[in-house]
Amino acid sequence: MYQIGELAKACNINNDTLRFYEKNALLTPSHRSESGYRLYSEKDKEILQFILRAKSVGFTLAEIRELLSIEIDKANSACADVKVLVDAKLSDVEKKLAELTRFQTSLKRLSNACCGGEESAEHCTILEALESDTDHVRHEHHRDK
């Protein structure tokens, strides 16, 4: 059996993280000592490691809760149930990547258009582009004067 600090250390997390997972009903201590200390079994450690691996690939607490419910009752679930969750997460990640790529392209375009000099920002192309309704970005040429 592990006390909270021992389990946290074994899984390379802090006690507060473990308490957070308990508070969010992802993990409950198997036992309590006579003095009220939380005691965790080897099975609890395996569940915590499952939670940490699921978190490391981007699953939310709600999604981890779903995965845990399938994990606990594998006999009454199908691989398809798990695949649906993974495919939905993958789709979310792909959408976020596409959005980040759009952000990157736009920011590069803004950065490349600006001279970055010490001139007044009165005619800053970045500010002008953000003020306008168009996607057109005028290039500054302060240094060429």
C-alpha positions as CSV (number, residue, x, y, z in Angstrom):
1,M,0.0,0.0,0.0
2,Y,1.1,3.5,-0.8
3,Q,0.4,6.7,1.2
4,I,-0.4,9.8,-1.0
5,G,3.2,11.1,-1.0
6,E,4.6,7.7,-1.9
7,L,2.2,7.2,-4.8
8,A,2.8,10.7,-6.1
9,K,6.5,10.2,-5.9
10,A,6.3,6.8,-7.6
11,C,4.4,8.4,-10.5
12,N,6.5,11.5,-10.6
13,I,3.7,13.9,-9.8
14,N,3.0,16.1,-6.7
15,N,0.4,15.4,-4.0
16,D,-1.9,18.1,-5.2
17,T,-2.2,16.5,-8.6
18,L,-3.2,13.3,-7.0
19,R,-5.8,15.1,-4.8
20,F,-7.0,16.8,-8.0
21,Y,-7.7,13.5,-9.7
22,E,-9.5,12.3,-6.6
23,K,-11.6,15.5,-6.4
24,N,-12.5,14.9,-10.1
25,A,-13.6,11.3,-9.4
26,L,-10.9,9.7,-11.5
27,L,-9.2,8.0,-8.6
28,T,-10.2,7.0,-5.1
29,P,-7.9,5.6,-2.5
30,S,-8.6,1.9,-1.9
31,H,-8.3,2.2,1.9
32,R,-7.9,4.6,4.8
33,S,-5.5,3.9,7.6
34,E,-6.8,3.9,11.2
35,S,-5.5,7.5,11.5
36,G,-7.4,8.5,8.3
37,Y,-4.5,8.6,5.8
38,R,-5.3,7.7,2.2
39,L,-3.9,4.3,1.2
40,Y,-3.5,3.3,-2.4
41,S,-3.1,-0.2,-3.8
42,E,-1.0,-1.4,-6.7
43,K,-4.2,-1.3,-8.8
44,D,-4.7,2.3,-7.8
45,K,-1.2,3.0,-9.0
46,E,-2.0,1.3,-12.4
47,I,-5.1,3.5,-12.7
48,L,-3.1,6.6,-11.9
49,Q,-0.5,5.7,-14.6
50,F,-3.4,5.1,-17.0
51,I,-4.7,8.6,-16.2
52,L,-1.3,10.2,-16.7
53,R,-0.7,8.4,-20.0
54,A,-4.1,9.5,-21.3
55,K,-3.5,13.0,-20.2
56,S,-0.1,13.0,-21.9
57,V,-1.7,12.4,-25.3
58,G,-4.2,15.2,-24.8
59,F,-7.4,13.6,-23.3
60,T,-9.4,15.9,-21.1
61,L,-10.6,14.8,-17.7
62,A,-14.1,14.0,-19.0
63,E,-12.6,11.9,-21.8
64,I,-10.3,10.1,-19.4
65,R,-13.3,9.4,-17.2
66,E,-15.0,7.8,-20.2
67,L,-11.8,5.8,-21.0
68,L,-11.6,4.6,-17.4
69,S,-15.1,3.4,-17.4
70,I,-14.4,1.3,-20.5
71,E,-11.1,0.1,-19.0
72,I,-12.8,-1.0,-15.8
73,D,-15.5,-2.8,-17.7
74,K,-13.7,-4.1,-20.7
75,A,-15.9,-7.2,-21.1
76,N,-19.0,-5.0,-21.7
77,S,-17.3,-2.6,-24.1
78,A,-16.0,-2.9,-27.7
79,C,-12.8,-1.7,-29.2
80,A,-15.0,0.5,-31.4
81,D,-16.0,2.4,-28.2
82,V,-12.4,3.3,-27.6
83,K,-11.6,4.0,-31.2
84,V,-14.5,6.5,-31.4
85,L,-13.0,8.5,-28.5
86,V,-9.5,8.4,-30.0
87,D,-10.8,9.4,-33.5
88,A,-12.7,12.3,-32.0
89,K,-9.6,13.5,-30.1
90,L,-7.5,13.1,-33.3
91,S,-10.1,15.2,-35.2
92,D,-9.9,17.9,-32.5
93,V,-6.1,17.9,-32.7
94,E,-6.1,18.2,-36.5
95,K,-8.6,21.1,-36.4
96,K,-6.4,22.9,-33.8
97,L,-3.3,22.2,-35.9
98,A,-5.0,23.7,-39.0
99,E,-6.0,26.8,-36.9
100,L,-2.5,27.2,-35.6
101,T,-1.1,26.9,-39.1
102,R,-3.5,29.7,-40.2
103,F,-2.3,31.8,-37.2
104,Q,1.3,31.2,-38.1
105,T,0.8,32.2,-41.7
106,S,-1.1,35.4,-40.8
107,L,1.5,36.3,-38.1
108,K,4.4,35.7,-40.5
109,R,2.7,37.9,-43.1
110,L,2.2,40.7,-40.5
111,S,5.8,40.4,-39.2
112,N,7.3,40.4,-42.7
113,A,5.3,43.5,-43.7
114,C,6.6,45.6,-40.8
115,C,10.0,47.2,-40.8
116,G,10.4,46.8,-37.1
117,G,12.2,50.1,-36.9
118,E,12.2,53.0,-34.4
119,E,9.8,55.0,-36.5
120,S,6.4,56.2,-35.1
121,A,3.7,53.5,-35.0
122,E,1.3,56.0,-36.7
123,H,1.7,54.2,-40.0
124,C,2.6,50.7,-38.7
125,T,1.4,48.1,-41.2
126,I,0.6,45.6,-38.5
127,L,-1.8,48.0,-36.7
128,E,-3.3,49.1,-40.1
129,A,-3.9,45.5,-41.1
130,L,-5.5,44.7,-37.7
131,E,-7.7,47.8,-38.1
132,S,-8.9,47.0,-41.6
133,D,-11.5,44.5,-42.9
134,T,-9.2,43.2,-45.6
135,D,-6.5,40.5,-45.6
136,H,-4.2,42.9,-47.6
137,V,-1.1,43.9,-45.7
138,R,0.9,46.9,-47.0
139,H,4.7,46.5,-46.7
140,E,6.5,49.3,-44.8
141,H,9.5,50.9,-46.4
142,H,10.7,53.4,-43.7
143,R,14.3,52.2,-43.9
144,D,14.4,52.9,-47.7
145,K,13.8,56.7,-47.2
